[in-house]
C-alpha cells in the first residue's frame, strides 16, 4: 500500500521547500497531495512568484486517517499564513497525534509546530535565530533533526536532505538512498 502525504501550501511559501519534497517523494513512489489552505487552488510562492495549482483545498480534505505525513514548507509570509489557519493547525495536530509524521522546515517549526505543542520537549532545528523564540524544546545545530514523528530542517539549502529524511521515515533507508543517489544529493 502506497504511503500518502499532504503538502500544505499557503501564499508566500518558500519555493524550494515546497517543490523539492513534492518531487523527491513522488520519485520514491509516495502519493503526494498538494493542499491549498485557502479556497483558491492557485498558491503563489515567495521568491519567484511561482504559481502552483494545488491538487485540492484544505476544506475538501477529510481527517487525518487517510494520511501518513504532513509536510509544512517555510518561507515568509507562507509559514505565518499556515500558522494563522486553525483548520491547518487542527489537521497537523491530528496527524501528529496519530503518530504520523509532521515535517516542517525553516520558520515553520517555530511558527506552526511550536504553537501546537508538537516540539515541546523534543529536539528540533529551524531557520537560524528563530530558535530563540522556543523555551521548551532542544534546538540542534543540525541540518535535519528527527525526533520521533517530528522531522525539522533549517532552510532552502537543506531541503534535499529533509526530503530524504522524510522518505527514509515513511519507507526505508534503501528507498531514501536510491532517491539521494538519483538526484546526486
PELINKA-V838362 format. One record per helix or strand of 3 or more residues. SS is the DSSP state (h for helix, s for strand). FROM is the first residue (numbers start at 1). LEN is the number of residues. If there is no record, write none. Layout:
# PELINKA-V838362
ss=(SS SS)
from=(FROM FROM)
len=(LEN LEN)
This chain:
# PELINKA-V838362
ss=(s h s s s h h s h h s h h s s h h)
from=(4 15 31 42 51 58 64 69 78 86 101 108 130 144 150 156 173)
len=(6 13 6 4 3 3 3 4 6 12 5 9 4 4 4 15 10)
